[in-house]
Amino acid sequence: MAHLQDWIEGARMRTLPASVAPVLAGAGIAAWAGTGSLPRTLLAASVALLFQIGVNFSNDYSDGIRGTDDVRTGPPRLTGGGKAAPRTVKIAALACFGLGCLAGLVLVALSGAWWLIIAGAVAVLAAWYYTGGKHPYGYMGLGELFVFVFFGLMATAGTTYTQGLSVPWQAWVASTTIGLIACALLMVNNIRDIPTDVLAGKHTLAVRLGDKAARATYDAMILVPFALLGSYASTLLPWSYAFFLPAFCIAIQCVMRIHGLGAFDRHEGRALIPVLRDTGFLELAFGAALLLSFLVS
């Protein structure tokens, strides 16, 4: 029987910054545009967190019953590790999606953007079929596309839209930067699992690219967002770029760890878990920097 700590581990806490960061960024741009709303920001954060946890439990269930998690380099999963019955994990995933949809309905009602219900339904289906169903697209190397669209574009621009019913170009740039770092979070997770995913027939983008190219792609995913900040030169106060220094320092350390540069050994397998954790912190720090920089500009 799974204990509380097992469920906390199953929720994959290291990935949760991927749900909070886009909301911070989107809320900051909405506040800068004069349409900020704390209640709507909190609702958007609730939707994002519940969907992220739902995705994690859904992946746990689907990968577990498919046998993908029988051999893992990461922490044991609830289903694959035999800690919880598959049906229980499935119910947990559906419960999170249900609660997320409920929070989303309240947000839609407050904003009046009822068409977003369709977008929410698409997000739930995409979340489930990432590793679920007969032909999960996560097994085809399309996981990063899902993450970029739903945890980058939709989550960031959606947060801004529900507060002002418009999405300025600054929000689309923010969506792109946050989406790329979210993809990096998935990429480093999949780099860690390349050996076992190959055996399980799970052809993630990391598997398709190969270890060396996947690591180079990870570098681009966390460094390009800093280059894109240059597009904000006419929007942000020059000194507000200092808010991004913590995120940049984390990014450089992640690159050094994943390639074994400087005093760091080249991280492999389970040793990549700290890089996964720090990539989550990087995304959170980047999202917070976007929030602060737009609030003061």
C-alpha positions, -999 to +999 in steps of 0.1 A: +000+000+000+013+034-010+022+059+018+018+096+017+054+100+007+049+076-022+020+098-035+041+129-031+068+113-051+043+101-076+031+137-081+067+144-093+073+175-073+104+184-094+081+190-124+056+213-107+075+245-114+065+239-150+029+247-140+036+277-118+061+296-140+038+303-169+012+317-146+037+340-130+048+352-164+013+357-178+001+375-147+030+399-148+023+409-184-014+413-175-005+436-146+018+456-169-011+459-194-033+472-166-056+442-164-041+422-136-063+402-113-051+383-082-082+360-080-078+350-116-041+344-112-047+321-083-074+302-103-050+299-133-023+286-109-048+260-095-057+248-130-021+245-140-010+227-109-039+202-109-034+195-146+004+190-141-002+165-112-030+149-133-005+144-162+021+129-138-004+104-123-017+096-158+018+089-171+024+068-140-007+047-147-002+044-184+035+036-183+029+013-154+003-009-171+023-009-203+054-022-186+076+008-195+084+014-158+094-022-150+130-011-153+138+025-143+168+047-136+146+072-117+126+068-085+101+039-086+066+048-097+033+040-080+020+017-106+052+002-121+067-001-086+037-020-073+031+006-046-005+013-056-032-005-077-034+008-113-071+017-108-063+038-078-036+058-097-060+062-126-087+076-103-062+100-088-053+113-123-089+117-133-097+134-099-069+160-106-082+166-141-117+170-127-107+195-100-086+214-126-116+216-149-138+229-121-113+256-113-111+263-150-148+267-153-148+293-125-120+312-143-139+310-176-170+323-159-151+353-144-134+362-177-165+355-199-143+337-224-165+306-227-147+293-258-118+284-235-138+254-224-130+238-257-093+246-252-095+230-217-111+198-231-084+196-257-057+200-230-072+171-209-074+148-240-038+157-249-027+151-213-042+116-212-031+104-246+005+116-240+012+081-227-023+067-227-043+049-253-031+025-280-008+049-298+006+074-272+023+103-289+048+106-261+062+073-274+067+089-308+089+117-298+062+144-296+062+150-259+081+182-262+055+196-286+028+188-261+047+206-233+055+236-255+019+241-266+001+235-233+027+244-206+042+272-226+018+289-251-015+280-236-006+284-199+012+317-203-008+334-229-040+319-214-033+335-180-028+369-197-059+364-218-083+355-190-073+387-172-077+412-201-092+393-230-062+401-251-027+388-256+000+414-264+031+403-283+051+403-251+030+375-238+038+354-269+075+359-264+071+349-227+051+319-238+079+308-261+106+313-234+087+294-207+077+267-232+113+261-242+124+257-206+095+234-199+106+213-228+141+212-213+126+198-181+111+169-201+143+165-222+166+160-193+142+135-177+142+116-210+180+118-214+182+101-180+158+073-192+173+067-227+187+032-219+155+019-204+132+037-229+151+020-257+144-014-241+108-005-236+102+007-271+095+043-260+109+065-287+111+098-270+128+128-287+159+121-266+160+085-278+155+096-315+182+122-312+207+101-293+224+111-260+249+137-275+224+156-297+197+154-269+221+172-245+229+198-271+192+203-276+187+207-239+214+235-239+195+254-266+162+250-248+175+267-216+198+293-232+177+306-262+151+320-238+177+344-224+185+356-260+148+362-266+147+386-237+164+411-260+131+416-277+119+433-245+144+461-248+117+487-256+093+473-229+113+466-198+134+490-177+171+483-183+178+475-147+149+451-144+170+425-164+189+420-131+159+399-120+170+372-145+205+368-131+195+340-107+179+321-135+209+326-158+233+313-131+211+282-126+211+276-164+249+278-167+253+254-138+228+230-155+248+231-187+281+225-169+266+195-150+250+178-181+283+181-200+308+176-172+324+210-176+346+227-150+345+209-116+315+188-125+315+152-137+293+144-167+260+134-152+244+101-163+214+081-153+202+088-117+229+114-114+208+136-137+180+139-111+196+170-096+198+185-131+161+178-135+154+194-102+175+225-110+158+228-144+125+231-126+140+258-103+154+275-135+119+277-150+104+290-117+132+316-114+126+327-150+089+330-146+093+350-114+118+372-131+093+379-159+066+387-133+089+411-114+104+428-145+069+436-159+056+447-125+082+474-122+083+485-158 
